[in-house]
Amino acid sequence: MPAYMIAGFCTAALLLFILIKPDRAIYLKNLTLPLLGVLFILALILFPETSVNAALKGIRLWLDIVFPSLFPFFVASEVLNSTGFVRAAGVLLEPIMRPLFKVPGCGSFALAMGITSGYPVGARITCSLLENGDISRHEAERLLAFTNNSGPLFIVGAVATGMYGIPSLGLFLLACHIAASFTVGVLLGIFTRGADKIPERKEKTFKKFQNLMLSGRKKKMTNAGMIFGDAVKNSVSLIIAIGAFIIFFSVVINILLETNIIGFLAEALALILSPAGISPDMISAVLSGFFEITTGTNLASKVTDIPIAVKLSFTSLIIGWAGLSVHSQVYSITGDSGISMKPYFLGKFLHGMIAAVFTWIGMQFEFINALANSPVLGSERVTAFADRQNVLFNSLTYLVFVLLIYGMFCLGAFLSKSFKKKI
């Protein structure tokens, strides 16, 4: 019996249970996880080959890409947090982070590492800052919402180079992704309620930086070997947990594709969205990306007969949202910290939507649109020297593009605050 038929029967049974016994509907929440567990076990039994191949695919992804790319960053961030350097360096960036994002200067470390390292480094650093008392819980919730991002290795390497075959296109997607992250942070800073009070700092900034560095060395640099050992142990534990989530959701998404549940939902949504020119294949890719980012972006890159601007916009939407697989990793990290996940989910939803809009706007420029239609890897027309020149030129162009967008939102934030003060 197909898995979607089993799911349909179970859903009908639950609805009948609620209609007959309304007073027992409160037990529905407690039954959700057991029911999902039973359905998952049935799917493993009905589709053993798909499950095993998906698990092997997840293991290869973890060993070949995730482990070597994230583990060094985890160790380095643990060491920097333990030595107190992050808190001290945050003092220098306080005048930038506080007005724009309503978070302390030490949050810049989570922002920088979240952009350069990828999921879920930003979440791990945010929780470390909260545990050390460097930020409050409300600040941690805002910081988490825009610092846990996809890194250049995935966007430039996996998506642009591996899936689209156009390496220089990755710089454009990365620029849109970073601009969307900053925009979400600014928006959350503007519309946040009950912002934490800014403590008065009578001490000069550089003097305070020196004092924090000295105090950090006295308190935490007593045994460098112990600090490094703890960093490695914590990082190994975290990277293994991330690998488990990747393998699990790899199996889930492949079972959903094998049973055609996602295809069925895509066809149903296509009846509504087809007038807007959205094909069932793209809807299927977005639904897959809702669960797992790699599968979603890969399916989106293979959709044909649609404009490249639309394809890239949906790809940015999937990258910005990140998928339930990444969100589960984040939740496993923040579970004991008391951080609410509601601002995080709101931030990731806004991130995906804004990144899609930035991508669409960027594709209206002729020089960026030319990149999307440039020769793929392996073409004789592309030489190594020309490629390096194009990458350098486009990097500067994208930097200017991002700074212009970011400057517009900063100006908007300043005007919004000035308008509020006049009122």
C-alpha positions, 0 to 999 in steps of 0.5 A, a space after each residue: 500500500 503506498 505511503 500517501 494512502 496510509 497517511 490519508 487513512 490516518 488523517 481521516 481516522 484522526 478527523 473522525 476521532 475529533 468529530 466523534 469525541 471533541 473533548 478528546 481533541 486535546 490529546 491530538 498533539 500528544 499523538 502527533 509524534 507517535 503517529 509520524 513515527 509509525 508512518 516513517 517505520 511503515 515507509 522504511 519497510 515498504 521502501 527499503 531500497 530507497 531508504 538505504 540509498 538515501 541514507 548512503 547519500 546523506 552519509 556521503 554528503 556529511 563526510 565529503 562536504 559538511 564534516 571537513 568544511 564545518 568542523 574547523 570553524 566549530 573548533 575555532 569559534 569555540 576557542 575564540 569564545 572560551 578566550 573572551 576574544 569575541 566579547 572584547 572585539 565586540 566592543 569595537 563593533 558596538 557602534 555598528 551592531 547596536 544601532 542597526 540590529 539592536 544587538 551588542 557588538 559581539 553579535 558581529 562574530 555570529 554574523 560574520 561566521 554565519 555568512 562565511 561558514 554556513 549552517 548551523 555555525 551562526 546558531 552555535 555561536 549565538 547560543 555560546 554568547 547567550 551562555 557566556 552572558 554576553 547577550 540577553 535572551 531577546 537579543 539572542 532570538 533576534 541574532 539567531 533570526 539573521 545570522 544562521 545562513 548558508 555559506 559560500 561553499 554551498 552557494 558558489 560550490 554546490 549550487 552555482 558550480 555543481 548544479 548550474 555549471 556557472 561558477 561566476 553566478 555564485 557570487 551574485 547569488 551569494 551577494 543577494 543572500 548576504 544582502 537579504 540577511 542584513 535586511 532581515 536584521 535591520 527589519 527586526 531591529 526596527 520593528 522589535 518591541 521591548 528592546 533591551 536597554 543599552 548600558 551606559 559606557 563611561 569607559 573609552 572603547 579601546 580602553 574597554 577592549 584592552 581591559 576585557 582582553 586582559 581579564 579574559 586571559 586571566 580567567 580563561 587562558 590558564 590552560 590552553 590545552 584544556 581549552 583546545 581539548 574542550 573545543 574539539 570535544 564539543 565540536 565533534 559532538 555537534 558535527 555528529 548530531 548534524 550528520 544524523 539530521 542530514 541522514 534522517 532528512 535525506 531518507 525522509 525527502 527521498 521517501 516523499 519523492 518516491 511515494 509521489 506525495 510531493 508530486 501530488 501536492 505540486 499538481 494540486 498547487 499547480 491548479 492555483 499557481 499555473 496562471 502565474 506561470 509557475 510549473 508543477 516541477 518548480 512547485 515540486 522543487 520548492 516543496 522539496 526545499 521546504 524539507 531539505 535545501 540540497 534536494 530542493 535547489 538541485 530540482 530547481 536547477 533542473 526545471 526547464 522551459 522557464 526564464 532563468 530569472 524565475 529559476 534563480 529566484 526560486 533557488 534563492 527562496 529555497 536557500 534563504 528558507 534552508 529547510 526543516 533539516 537545517 531548522 532541526 539542527 538549529 533546534 537541537 542546538 538551542 533547545 536547552 537555551 530558552 531561545 524561542 524559535 518563532 523569531 527564527 522561523 519568521 527571519 528565515 521566511 523573510 530571508 527567503 522572500 527577500 533573497 528571491 526579490 533581490 535575485 529577481 531585481 539583479 537579473 534585470 541588469 544586463 551584465 548579471 543576466 549575461 552571466 546566467 547565460 554564459 558558457 557552462 563548465 567545460 566550454 572551450 570559450 572560457 579560459 582560466 585567465 578570462 575567468 579570473 578577470 571576470 570573477 574579479 570584475 564581477 566581485 567588485 560589481 556585486 560588492 557595490 550592488 550589495 552596498 547600495 542595497 544595504 545603504 538604502 535600508 540603512 537610510 530607511 531605518 534612519 528616516 524611520 527612527 527620525 520620523 518616530 522621534 518627530 511624532 
